[in-house]
Amino acid sequence: MRLTLISFILLAGGLVFHRQIPPLVYTDGSPSAAFLYVVVISSITIAYSAYLYLKRFREKPQNFIICLVYGFVILVFSNFSYIYSDYAGNLLKAASFYFVYLAVYKSSIELPYETITKAEKNLRVTAEERYRNLVDNANDAIITTDLEGRLLTWNLAAQNIFGWTEEEVKGQKFSRLLIPSDKQAENETALSTVS
């Protein structure tokens, strides 16, 4: 917040007192002393920001912070390379902005998505445990099947009533377990007409 306020004050001062700002480049294209001061001051500010983010990364590692640190370090080098070559400075600046983009992408898209995914998984596990407890503690037999009639779940009451454990009946056809063998053909015919 402080850095933003200082930047705003400097920008406003530059707009108001633009005639008093010394030239940054001489007529022959070489950088002036004012340009070197700007490069040094901005590089120190960026390096200090990178140091603070690196310190934060060591306390609580997050992927986006290290990308931000890389972007700031490359940005510092791009500032100094402008003194010798505009091409190298622009290339390094583009690389630094790419790392800053990665940091923003990771912090604003990936991190919230991962948080939502973890929360959703926790909710799902909790709901499944509650459902399983409800089904297991019921006094009535609760049996679930898939569309082909194969048993998926079999609660404790069903185990007590029918005498088979869930492991013994899982995957078998419900009709073959509970319908007498002489009535199975009739049951299959009835099911085929319904579906």
DANOR-V573873 format. One record per helix or strand of 3 or more residues. SS is the DSSP state (2 for helix, 1 for strand). FROM is the first residue (numbers start at 1). LEN is the number of residues. If there is no record, write none. Layout:
SS FROM LEN
SS FROM LEN
This chain:
2 2 15
2 18 3
2 33 27
2 63 19
2 86 51
1 143 3
1 150 5
2 156 7
2 166 4
2 174 5
2 181 14
